[in-house]
């Protein structure tokens, strides 16, 4: 989980919601958060372009092979590689969710979310200044995956934020694994 908010005290409060061993990264500067993701961050869970890096060559090869009558198909996915991911302790350190403040001095949260649109990371926007119209627009544009009012006085805010984060984490891992499933299913009609 990554938090981006230019209010340092608020960042500390957000971090306190999680156990000390939870992988939480925080940035006060949205530009540094973006730079970290683009230049330094290397997820353990593979993304689509890493999964089938030799796909074109494999498809050419598979065109010359006969389909066997038991519906066995060739694929360039190394299943053992993905099964071994369960033994990587740091797989839980992937940034599945980024919680972004809408109103920051250096950049607006929607702009930061727009910069991250090509990443599988789920984006949740918090704001004390935004309206529901702003949230619906950002959601419809595909820039964010969730929205909460930052200064919600209800005690349910913590619960709502945690539920949204956990749901977004589940969606992230579903999306990451979905590419493998679709690739295998596409090549094996028994799975469609």
Backbone as a chain_set.jsonl record, in Angstrom:
{"seq": "XXXXXXXXXXXXXXXXXXXXXXXXXXXXXXXXXXXXXXXXXXXXXXXXXXXXXXXXXXXXXXXXXXXXXXXXXXXXXXXXXXXXXXXXXXXXXXXXXXXXXXXXXXXXXXXXXXXXXXXXXXXXXXXXXXXXXXXXXXXXXXXXXXXXXXXXXXXXXXXXXXXXXXXXXXXXXXXXXXXXXXXXXXXXXXXX", "coords": {"N": [[0.862, -1.18, 0.0], [0.531, 2.192, -0.827], [0.682, 5.503, 0.313], [-0.119, 8.793, -0.596], [0.131, 12.006, 0.252], [0.238, 15.421, 0.953], [0.105, 16.287, 3.509], [1.772, 15.748, 6.273], [1.121, 14.936, 8.934], [-1.353, 13.746, 8.579], [-0.61, 11.613, 6.964], [0.875, 10.076, 8.787], [-1.18, 9.301, 10.527], [-2.69, 7.71, 8.781], [-0.881, 5.615, 8.316], [-0.815, 4.476, 10.844], [-3.037, 2.918, 10.909], [-2.363, 0.425, 10.124], [-0.679, -2.67, 10.829], [2.647, -2.766, 12.217], [4.323, -4.469, 10.721], [3.199, -4.458, 8.245], [3.479, -3.815, 4.783], [3.85, -0.651, 4.043], [4.153, 2.295, 2.248], [4.934, 5.702, 2.217], [4.498, 8.962, 0.841], [5.105, 12.407, 0.9], [5.488, 14.095, -1.162], [4.084, 14.201, -4.26], [5.38, 14.011, -6.75], [7.75, 12.697, -6.167], [6.698, 10.253, -5.384], [5.62, 9.351, -7.807], [7.962, 9.217, -9.336], [9.302, 7.234, -7.903], [7.658, 4.97, -8.397], [7.84, 4.784, -11.202], [10.611, 4.543, -11.704], [12.041, 3.145, -9.685], [10.551, 1.111, -8.52], [9.905, -2.326, -8.552], [7.799, -4.742, -9.176], [7.055, -7.91, -7.601], [5.113, -9.69, -8.442], [4.435, -10.683, -11.691], [3.78, -8.606, -14.549], [1.586, -8.268, -17.4], [3.195, -7.957, -19.83], [5.561, -9.146, -19.094], [4.913, -11.749, -18.713], [4.422, -13.168, -21.091], [6.754, -12.889, -22.812], [7.965, -14.009, -25.018], [5.905, -14.514, -26.699], [5.101, -14.064, -29.43], [6.973, -15.564, -30.942], [6.385, -18.1, -29.944], [3.73, -18.453, -30.75], [4.048, -18.573, -33.506], [5.496, -20.955, -33.659], [3.623, -22.73, -32.587], [1.688, -22.74, -34.576], [2.686, -24.443, -36.471], [2.478, -26.898, -35.354], [0.582, -29.858, -34.652], [-2.644, -30.062, -33.21], [-3.306, -32.067, -30.457], [-5.517, -34.849, -29.904], [-6.52, -34.888, -27.325], [-6.854, -32.379, -26.451], [-4.519, -30.952, -25.693], [-2.479, -28.173, -25.508], [0.087, -25.966, -26.639], [1.85, -23.586, -24.771], [3.517, -20.567, -23.842], [3.871, -20.064, -21.182], [5.437, -20.482, -18.175], [4.429, -22.452, -15.884], [5.487, -23.437, -13.499], [7.137, -21.385, -12.708], [5.282, -19.49, -11.845], [3.98, -20.854, -9.824], [6.048, -20.952, -8.012], [6.025, -18.393, -7.055], [4.486, -18.309, -4.772], [6.205, -18.946, -2.767], [7.78, -16.778, -2.399], [8.526, -14.498, -0.113], [8.469, -11.729, -0.212], [6.406, -11.102, -1.943], [4.166, -9.931, -0.965], [4.832, -7.351, -0.746], [4.399, -5.967, -3.008], [3.068, -3.099, -4.581], [-0.119, -2.803, -4.444], [-2.175, -1.082, -4.095], [-2.722, 2.393, -4.206], [-3.241, 5.148, -2.243], [-4.451, 8.245, -2.691], [-4.29, 11.696, -2.039], [-6.593, 14.194, -2.969], [-6.36, 17.07, -3.118], [-3.461, 18.486, -3.355], [-0.562, 20.549, -2.941], [1.468, 20.529, -4.928], [0.563, 18.94, -7.048], [-2.519, 17.891, -8.456], [-4.557, 15.263, -7.245], [-5.994, 13.79, -9.153], [-4.48, 14.135, -11.439], [-2.109, 12.823, -10.758], [-3.124, 10.22, -10.513], [-3.867, 9.865, -13.17], [-1.352, 9.757, -14.392], [-0.6, 7.27, -13.577], [-2.181, 5.485, -14.853], [-1.567, 3.406, -16.638], [-0.481, 1.46, -15.083], [-0.996, -1.512, -13.156], [-1.75, -0.956, -10.587], [-4.154, -0.259, -8.119], [-6.162, 2.595, -7.55], [-7.114, 4.782, -5.02], [-8.906, 7.584, -4.103], [-8.683, 10.168, -1.747], [-10.327, 12.9, -0.312], [-10.859, 16.164, 0.987], [-11.818, 18.241, -0.216], [-13.038, 17.703, -2.612], [-15.883, 16.864, -4.695], [-18.789, 14.763, -5.091], [-19.342, 14.706, -7.766], [-16.845, 15.175, -8.937], [-15.544, 12.837, -8.16], [-17.079, 10.859, -9.449], [-16.604, 11.569, -12.114], [-13.779, 11.194, -12.309], [-13.71, 8.475, -11.73], [-15.266, 7.418, -13.838], [-13.624, 8.093, -15.959], [-11.693, 6.261, -15.631], [-9.536, 6.77, -14.039], [-9.413, 6.462, -11.274], [-10.126, 3.969, -8.742], [-11.636, 3.99, -6.545], [-13.184, 6.083, -3.962], [-13.164, 8.27, -1.24], [-14.418, 10.507, 1.251], [-12.189, 12.607, 2.83], [-12.226, 13.863, 5.373], [-14.244, 12.657, 6.829], [-16.443, 12.628, 9.437], [-17.451, 10.411, 10.684], [-17.107, 7.427, 12.692], [-16.885, 5.273, 11.143], [-15.222, 5.738, 9.04], [-12.545, 4.77, 9.09], [-13.019, 2.003, 8.962], [-14.366, 1.877, 6.484], [-12.351, 2.796, 4.729], [-10.351, 0.824, 5.104], [-11.764, -1.455, 4.228], [-12.151, -0.734, 1.56], [-9.499, -0.618, 0.67], [-8.655, -3.308, 1.084], [-10.406, -4.622, -0.646], [-9.587, -3.492, -3.071], [-6.982, -4.474, -3.163], [-7.486, -7.187, -3.529], [-8.72, -7.06, -6.05], [-6.54, -6.126, -7.554], [-4.687, -8.318, -7.444], [-6.275, -10.19, -8.682], [-6.484, -9.067, -11.245], [-3.783, -9.142, -12.053], [-3.301, -11.894, -12.132], [-5.217, -12.641, -13.939], [-4.41, -12.308, -16.598], [-2.715, -14.47, -17.111], [-4.54, -16.569, -16.818], [-6.407, -15.963, -18.869], [-4.725, -16.232, -21.107], [-3.984, -18.934, -21.053], [-6.554, -20.09, -21.222], [-7.386, -19.151, -23.718], [-5.762, -20.581, -25.402], [-6.557, -23.095, -24.83], [-9.391, -24.626, -25.444], [-10.996, -26.048, -23.67], [-11.047, -24.672, -21.308], [-12.574, -22.44, -21.642]], "CA": [[0.0, 0.0, 0.0], [1.254, 3.461, -0.846], [-0.112, 6.688, 0.603], [0.455, 10.035, -1.095], [-0.602, 13.139, 0.808], [1.218, 16.433, 1.347], [-0.1, 16.558, 4.932], [2.57, 14.761, 6.991], [0.404, 14.421, 10.105], [-2.396, 12.847, 8.08], [0.094, 10.398, 6.525], [1.202, 9.291, 9.99], [-2.433, 8.696, 10.992], [-3.034, 6.634, 7.855], [0.036, 4.501, 8.57], [-1.154, 3.86, 12.132], [-4.142, 1.98, 10.696], [-1.827, -0.866, 9.735], [0.31, -3.275, 11.724], [4.009, -2.334, 11.873], [4.944, -5.33, 9.715], [2.531, -4.275, 6.957], [4.276, -3.019, 3.836], [3.229, 0.638, 3.737], [5.095, 3.325, 1.8], [4.273, 7.01, 2.211], [5.189, 10.081, 0.21], [4.494, 13.731, 1.013], [5.663, 14.741, -2.457], [3.525, 13.334, -5.299], [6.359, 13.816, -7.819], [8.668, 11.648, -5.703], [5.941, 8.989, -5.43], [5.562, 8.963, -9.215], [9.323, 8.838, -9.728], [9.582, 5.942, -7.277], [6.946, 3.918, -9.128], [8.329, 4.663, -12.58], [12.046, 4.27, -11.854], [12.653, 2.295, -8.668], [9.669, 0.036, -8.087], [9.921, -3.542, -9.372], [6.89, -5.681, -8.517], [7.365, -9.332, -7.604], [4.105, -10.303, -9.302], [4.691, -10.253, -13.065], [2.717, -7.939, -15.284], [1.277, -8.952, -18.655], [4.261, -7.999, -20.83], [6.618, -10.04, -18.627], [4.421, -13.114, -18.709], [4.565, -13.813, -22.394], [7.742, -12.098, -23.529], [8.273, -14.661, -26.291], [4.62, -14.995, -27.213], [5.039, -14.091, -30.891], [7.734, -16.72, -31.41], [5.675, -19.315, -29.574], [2.551, -18.611, -31.587], [4.531, -19.039, -34.802], [5.853, -22.351, -33.482], [2.425, -23.532, -32.366], [0.96, -22.856, -35.836], [3.23, -25.554, -37.254], [2.27, -28.143, -34.626], [-0.781, -30.364, -34.676], [-3.353, -30.147, -31.936], [-3.556, -33.48, -30.198], [-6.949, -35.113, -29.73], [-6.907, -34.739, -25.922], [-6.887, -30.944, -26.195], [-3.299, -30.389, -25.129], [-2.016, -27.056, -26.3], [1.368, -25.402, -26.242], [1.816, -22.204, -24.31], [4.857, -20.167, -23.409], [3.825, -19.702, -19.78], [6.099, -21.458, -17.319], [3.568, -22.547, -14.71], [6.327, -23.625, -12.314], [7.605, -20.054, -12.293], [4.204, -18.829, -11.127], [3.773, -21.587, -8.582], [7.13, -20.567, -7.101], [5.737, -17.08, -6.472], [3.908, -18.454, -3.429], [7.293, -19.083, -1.799], [8.488, -15.504, -2.283], [7.985, -13.763, 1.027], [8.271, -10.313, -0.554], [5.297, -10.899, -2.888], [3.18, -9.073, -0.314], [5.321, -5.979, -0.762], [3.966, -5.292, -4.231], [2.128, -1.995, -4.344], [-1.383, -3.155, -5.081], [-3.102, 0.045, -3.925], [-2.18, 3.7, -3.851], [-4.275, 6.048, -1.719], [-3.971, 9.559, -3.124], [-5.055, 12.879, -1.649], [-6.988, 14.959, -4.155], [-5.868, 18.45, -3.13], [-2.086, 18.665, -2.892], [-0.025, 21.8, -3.475], [2.308, 20.359, -6.111], [-0.194, 18.318, -8.138], [-3.852, 17.435, -8.099], [-4.584, 13.811, -7.156], [-6.466, 13.2, -10.421], [-3.358, 14.135, -12.375], [-1.221, 11.737, -10.357], [-3.808, 8.987, -10.902], [-3.785, 9.777, -14.64], [0.019, 9.329, -14.708], [-0.451, 5.862, -13.193], [-3.273, 4.731, -15.475], [-1.061, 2.209, -17.32], [0.012, 0.521, -14.085], [-2.125, -2.27, -12.603], [-2.0, -0.503, -9.214], [-5.488, 0.304, -7.893], [-6.049, 3.947, -7.016], [-8.213, 5.269, -4.188], [-8.719, 9.011, -3.856], [-9.237, 10.77, -0.534], [-10.35, 14.345, -0.438], [-11.675, 16.999, 1.856], [-12.231, 19.358, -1.069], [-13.72, 17.235, -3.812], [-17.313, 16.605, -4.651], [-19.141, 13.469, -5.664], [-19.219, 14.872, -9.225], [-15.421, 14.992, -9.242], [-15.239, 11.413, -7.99], [-17.729, 10.111, -10.534], [-15.873, 11.879, -13.346], [-12.484, 10.504, -12.264], [-13.99, 7.041, -11.798], [-15.706, 7.115, -15.21], [-12.466, 8.231, -16.845], [-10.793, 5.152, -15.337], [-8.353, 7.261, -13.312], [-9.422, 5.956, -9.9], [-10.924, 2.774, -8.517], [-12.447, 4.225, -5.36], [-13.198, 7.469, -3.509], [-13.716, 8.511, 0.1], [-14.22, 11.849, 1.782], [-11.05, 12.567, 3.749], [-12.534, 14.323, 6.729], [-15.513, 12.067, 7.246], [-16.437, 12.612, 10.903], [-17.988, 9.169, 11.238], [-16.102, 6.44, 13.108], [-16.847, 4.24, 10.116], [-14.259, 6.095, 7.993], [-11.433, 3.815, 9.135], [-13.538, 0.731, 8.465], [-14.642, 2.025, 5.049], [-11.071, 2.877, 4.02], [-9.722, -0.494, 5.149], [-12.524, -2.346, 3.336], [-11.868, -0.333, 0.182], [-8.117, -1.029, 0.38], [-8.599, -4.767, 0.97], [-11.11, -4.975, -1.885], [-8.725, -3.087, -4.179], [-5.867, -5.431, -3.207], [-8.032, -8.405, -4.141], [-8.886, -6.755, -7.48], [-5.202, -6.043, -8.144], [-4.141, -9.658, -7.642], [-7.114, -10.825, -9.701], [-6.075, -8.523, -12.548], [-2.443, -9.628, -12.383], [-3.386, -13.313, -12.494], [-6.19, -12.811, -15.016], [-3.725, -12.408, -17.881], [-2.266, -15.86, -17.245], [-5.737, -17.389, -17.004], [-6.941, -15.714, -20.212], [-3.797, -16.771, -22.099], [-4.131, -20.388, -21.058], [-7.899, -20.402, -21.712], [-7.423, -18.831, -25.147], [-5.067, -21.634, -26.11], [-7.142, -24.374, -24.469], [-10.848, -24.406, -25.481], [-11.656, -26.692, -22.542], [-11.116, -23.741, -20.191], [-13.416, -21.276, -21.957]], "C": [[0.896, 1.226, 0.0], [0.251, 4.578, -0.537], [0.621, 7.902, 0.064], [-0.44, 11.179, -0.616], [0.426, 14.16, 1.276], [1.058, 16.872, 2.807], [0.586, 15.448, 5.733], [1.85, 14.142, 8.179], [-0.681, 13.435, 9.668], [-1.782, 11.525, 7.605], [0.407, 9.49, 7.712], [-0.047, 8.59, 10.513], [-2.874, 7.552, 10.083], [-2.168, 5.4, 8.114], [-0.31, 3.763, 9.86], [-2.313, 2.869, 12.013], [-3.644, 0.563, 10.443], [-0.791, -1.353, 10.737], [1.705, -2.861, 11.276], [4.67, -3.188, 10.796], [4.284, -5.214, 8.339], [3.38, -3.412, 6.037], [3.522, -1.758, 3.41], [4.34, 1.618, 3.372], [4.319, 4.631, 1.756], [5.151, 8.051, 1.55], [4.397, 11.356, 0.459], [4.519, 14.441, -0.329], [5.152, 13.811, -3.562], [4.499, 13.061, -6.451], [7.36, 12.724, -7.437], [7.98, 10.285, -5.708], [5.9, 8.466, -6.861], [6.93, 8.497, -9.709], [9.693, 7.47, -9.147], [8.921, 4.807, -8.071], [7.54, 3.698, -10.515], [9.782, 4.199, -12.679], [12.61, 3.248, -10.872], [11.838, 1.061, -8.311], [9.703, -1.125, -9.081], [9.027, -4.574, -8.686], [7.362, -7.126, -8.617], [6.393, -10.062, -8.535], [4.32, -9.781, -10.724], [3.487, -9.55, -13.664], [2.632, -8.572, -16.663], [2.444, -9.039, -19.626], [5.433, -8.871, -20.394], [6.198, -11.501, -18.742], [4.691, -13.824, -20.035], [5.542, -13.038, -23.263], [8.102, -12.712, -24.878], [7.01, -15.148, -26.989], [4.589, -15.083, -28.733], [5.785, -15.287, -31.449], [6.991, -18.012, -31.108], [4.446, -19.539, -30.437], [2.953, -19.083, -32.976], [4.855, -20.525, -34.733], [4.593, -23.201, -33.351], [1.599, -23.676, -33.638], [1.436, -24.052, -36.655], [3.013, -26.896, -36.576], [0.816, -28.562, -34.708], [-1.366, -30.357, -33.268], [-3.579, -31.629, -31.656], [-5.018, -33.661, -29.789], [-7.414, -35.005, -28.282], [-6.892, -33.277, -25.499], [-5.693, -30.438, -25.409], [-2.822, -29.299, -26.059], [-0.686, -26.576, -25.772], [1.162, -23.961, -25.813], [3.206, -21.834, -23.82], [4.876, -19.695, -21.964], [4.471, -20.829, -18.973], [5.328, -21.5, -15.997], [4.399, -22.7, -13.432], [6.836, -22.29, -11.784], [6.544, -19.346, -11.455], [3.863, -19.545, -9.832], [4.843, -21.221, -7.565], [6.91, -19.198, -6.469], [5.172, -17.207, -5.056], [4.979, -18.591, -2.36], [8.093, -17.792, -1.628], [7.822, -14.661, -1.196], [7.656, -12.317, 0.639], [7.15, -10.075, -1.566], [4.232, -9.977, -2.297], [3.626, -7.616, -0.27], [5.001, -5.267, -2.074], [2.988, -4.187, -3.862], [0.872, -2.316, -5.139], [-2.324, -1.954, -5.104], [-2.314, 1.306, -3.591], [-3.356, 4.584, -3.432], [-3.733, 7.465, -1.902], [-4.89, 10.665, -2.603], [-5.391, 13.662, -2.916], [-6.287, 16.316, -4.207], [-4.479, 18.536, -2.509], [-1.523, 19.902, -3.583], [0.707, 21.614, -4.801], [1.563, 19.766, -7.309], [-1.546, 17.853, -7.603], [-3.87, 15.905, -8.173], [-5.07, 13.126, -8.42], [-5.342, 13.128, -11.436], [-2.357, 13.029, -12.047], [-1.837, 10.392, -10.759], [-3.736, 8.779, -12.419], [-2.399, 9.301, -15.081], [0.224, 7.837, -14.444], [-1.466, 4.945, -13.879], [-2.803, 3.443, -16.158], [-0.485, 1.17, -16.362], [-1.18, -0.235, -13.499], [-2.499, -1.869, -11.181], [-3.397, 0.123, -9.133], [-5.339, 1.632, -7.172], [-7.318, 4.347, -6.258], [-7.924, 6.731, -3.884], [-9.415, 9.425, -2.567], [-9.267, 12.276, -0.747], [-11.246, 14.99, 0.609], [-12.265, 18.14, 1.041], [-13.084, 18.938, -2.25], [-15.202, 17.027, -3.596], [-17.569, 15.212, -5.221], [-19.057, 13.526, -7.195], [-17.783, 14.626, -9.67], [-15.062, 13.509, -9.179], [-15.838, 10.587, -9.121], [-16.999, 10.347, -11.844], [-14.536, 11.132, -13.394], [-12.669, 8.993, -12.372], [-14.375, 6.643, -13.218], [-14.573, 7.236, -16.228], [-11.451, 7.12, -16.617], [-9.54, 5.562, -14.586], [-8.269, 6.708, -11.9], [-10.34, 4.736, -9.807], [-11.818, 2.91, -7.283], [-12.275, 5.648, -4.86], [-13.807, 7.545, -2.118], [-13.481, 9.967, 0.488], [-13.204, 11.777, 2.911], [-11.42, 12.896, 5.19], [-13.92, 13.868, 7.176], [-15.507, 11.967, 8.772], [-16.898, 11.286, 11.504], [-16.867, 8.216, 11.646], [-15.972, 5.308, 12.085], [-15.845, 4.552, 9.006], [-13.117, 5.083, 7.931], [-11.861, 2.478, 8.544], [-13.77, 0.8, 6.951], [-13.35, 2.071, 4.235], [-10.395, 1.51, 3.983], [-10.445, -1.48, 4.225], [-12.233, -2.032, 1.875], [-10.46, -0.773, -0.223], [-8.043, -2.543, 0.181], [-9.304, -5.249, -0.299], [-10.252, -4.641, -3.112], [-7.516, -4.022, -4.303], [-6.313, -6.723, -3.884], [-8.193, -8.203, -5.644], [-7.542, -6.701, -8.199], [-4.655, -7.441, -8.443], [-4.988, -10.463, -8.635], [-6.682, -10.367, -11.089], [-4.717, -9.06, -12.985], [-2.51, -11.09, -12.828], [-4.324, -13.561, -13.666], [-5.519, -12.984, -16.379], [-3.254, -13.837, -18.129], [-3.467, -16.75, -17.552], [-6.301, -17.211, -18.405], [-6.043, -16.309, -21.285], [-3.932, -18.285, -22.19], [-5.498, -20.773, -21.628], [-8.019, -20.177, -23.211], [-6.797, -19.978, -25.957], [-5.649, -23.014, -25.8], [-8.66, -24.207, -24.395], [-11.596, -25.081, -24.345], [-11.844, -25.743, -21.37], [-12.0, -22.536, -20.475], [-14.851, -21.533, -21.673]], "O": [[1.887, 1.293, 0.728], [-0.868, 4.595, -1.051], [1.833, 8.034, 0.238], [-1.596, 11.302, -1.019], [1.397, 13.79, 1.936], [1.798, 17.734, 3.28], [0.054, 14.345, 5.858], [1.962, 12.937, 8.405], [-0.896, 12.412, 10.318], [-2.354, 10.456, 7.812], [0.22, 8.276, 7.639], [0.011, 7.422, 10.9], [-3.377, 6.536, 10.563], [-2.669, 4.275, 8.127], [-0.117, 2.55, 9.951], [-2.541, 2.07, 12.921], [-4.414, -0.393, 10.535], [-0.119, -0.563, 11.399], [1.929, -2.629, 10.088], [5.494, -2.684, 10.033], [4.762, -5.808, 7.373], [3.934, -2.397, 6.461], [2.665, -1.801, 2.527], [5.331, 1.752, 4.089], [3.173, 4.661, 1.308], [6.375, 8.032, 1.677], [3.183, 11.395, 0.261], [3.672, 15.29, -0.605], [5.726, 12.744, -3.779], [4.448, 11.994, -7.061], [7.767, 11.925, -8.28], [8.614, 9.272, -6.004], [6.119, 7.279, -7.1], [7.032, 7.497, -10.419], [10.321, 6.652, -9.819], [9.563, 3.801, -8.375], [7.721, 2.56, -10.948], [10.146, 3.528, -13.645], [13.569, 2.549, -11.201], [12.395, 0.068, -7.844], [9.55, -0.934, -10.288], [9.448, -5.213, -7.721], [7.993, -7.516, -9.6], [6.79, -10.932, -9.31], [4.381, -8.57, -10.937], [2.339, -9.851, -13.338], [3.517, -9.334, -17.05], [2.671, -10.103, -20.201], [6.224, -9.297, -21.236], [7.046, -12.387, -18.855], [5.144, -14.968, -20.053], [5.178, -12.579, -24.345], [8.507, -11.991, -25.79], [7.053, -16.091, -27.78], [4.101, -16.073, -29.279], [5.279, -15.963, -32.345], [6.972, -18.923, -31.936], [4.146, -20.671, -30.816], [2.263, -19.914, -33.565], [4.523, -21.275, -35.651], [4.508, -24.278, -33.941], [0.866, -24.657, -33.77], [0.673, -24.61, -37.443], [3.329, -27.934, -37.157], [-0.077, -27.722, -34.821], [-0.676, -30.612, -32.282], [-4.006, -32.365, -32.546], [-5.669, -32.704, -29.373], [-8.621, -35.03, -28.038], [-6.914, -32.978, -24.305], [-5.845, -29.579, -24.541], [-2.77, -29.492, -27.274], [-0.369, -26.758, -24.596], [0.393, -23.218, -26.423], [3.981, -22.705, -23.426], [5.804, -18.996, -21.559], [4.08, -21.99, -19.09], [5.556, -20.681, -15.107], [4.041, -22.143, -12.394], [6.952, -22.088, -10.575], [6.867, -18.681, -10.471], [3.496, -18.905, -8.847], [4.563, -21.186, -6.367], [7.535, -18.874, -5.459], [5.359, -16.312, -4.232], [4.707, -18.381, -1.178], [8.994, -17.731, -0.79], [6.699, -14.182, -1.357], [6.671, -11.753, 1.116], [6.964, -8.941, -2.007], [3.489, -9.324, -3.029], [2.884, -6.748, 0.19], [5.306, -4.084, -2.226], [2.183, -4.333, -2.941], [0.818, -2.121, -6.354], [-3.156, -1.817, -6.0], [-1.37, 1.282, -2.802], [-4.33, 4.742, -4.168], [-2.699, 7.831, -1.343], [-6.113, 10.576, -2.715], [-4.566, 13.774, -3.823], [-5.689, 16.669, -5.223], [-4.338, 18.645, -1.291], [-1.956, 20.26, -4.678], [0.583, 22.446, -5.699], [1.898, 20.061, -8.456], [-1.675, 17.474, -6.439], [-3.261, 15.322, -9.07], [-4.63, 12.022, -8.742], [-5.257, 12.173, -12.207], [-1.823, 12.379, -12.946], [-1.141, 9.524, -11.287], [-3.566, 7.655, -12.891], [-2.282, 8.53, -16.033], [1.117, 7.217, -15.021], [-1.591, 3.772, -13.527], [-3.569, 2.484, -16.246], [-0.045, 0.106, -16.798], [-2.262, 0.335, -13.358], [-3.468, -2.389, -10.628], [-3.77, 0.936, -9.978], [-4.492, 1.779, -6.291], [-8.43, 4.262, -6.778], [-6.822, 7.075, -3.457], [-10.573, 9.084, -2.327], [-8.331, 12.851, -1.301], [-12.249, 14.423, 1.043], [-13.098, 18.904, 1.528], [-13.789, 19.767, -2.825], [-15.699, 17.015, -2.469], [-16.668, 14.573, -5.763], [-18.742, 12.528, -7.843], [-17.543, 13.945, -10.667], [-14.357, 12.995, -10.047], [-15.172, 9.717, -9.683], [-16.795, 9.406, -12.611], [-14.205, 10.511, -14.404], [-11.88, 8.312, -13.027], [-13.875, 5.649, -13.745], [-14.578, 6.548, -17.248], [-10.452, 7.041, -17.332], [-8.585, 4.79, -14.502], [-7.172, 6.504, -11.38], [-11.198, 4.504, -10.66], [-12.654, 2.047, -7.014], [-11.348, 6.348, -5.267], [-14.85, 6.946, -1.857], [-12.482, 10.576, 0.105], [-13.347, 10.977, 3.836], [-10.947, 12.24, 6.118], [-14.659, 14.612, 7.82], [-14.652, 11.289, 9.341], [-16.749, 11.066, 12.706], [-15.805, 8.196, 11.024], [-15.056, 4.49, 12.163], [-15.633, 3.724, 8.121], [-12.764, 4.599, 6.855], [-11.151, 1.894, 7.726], [-13.406, -0.125, 6.225], [-13.262, 1.455, 3.172], [-9.916, 1.087, 2.931], [-9.798, -2.253, 3.519], [-12.085, -2.936, 1.052], [-10.258, -1.249, -1.34], [-7.437, -3.012, -0.782], [-8.839, -6.185, -0.949], [-10.2, -5.411, -4.071], [-7.076, -4.328, -5.411], [-5.593, -7.28, -4.713], [-7.84, -9.084, -6.428], [-7.421, -7.178, -9.327], [-4.214, -7.715, -9.56], [-4.464, -11.322, -9.345], [-6.533, -11.182, -12.0], [-4.524, -9.394, -14.154], [-1.849, -11.477, -13.792], [-4.228, -14.598, -14.321], [-6.015, -13.732, -17.221], [-3.384, -14.352, -19.239], [-3.408, -17.589, -18.45], [-6.64, -18.193, -19.065], [-6.543, -16.838, -22.277], [-3.987, -18.845, -23.285], [-5.585, -21.695, -22.439], [-8.692, -20.946, -23.899], [-7.252, -20.297, -27.056], [-5.275, -23.999, -26.438], [-9.173, -23.703, -23.396], [-12.74, -24.716, -24.075], [-12.706, -25.975, -20.522], [-12.155, -21.681, -19.603], [-15.689, -20.656, -21.883]]}, "num_chains": 1, "name": "protein.A"}
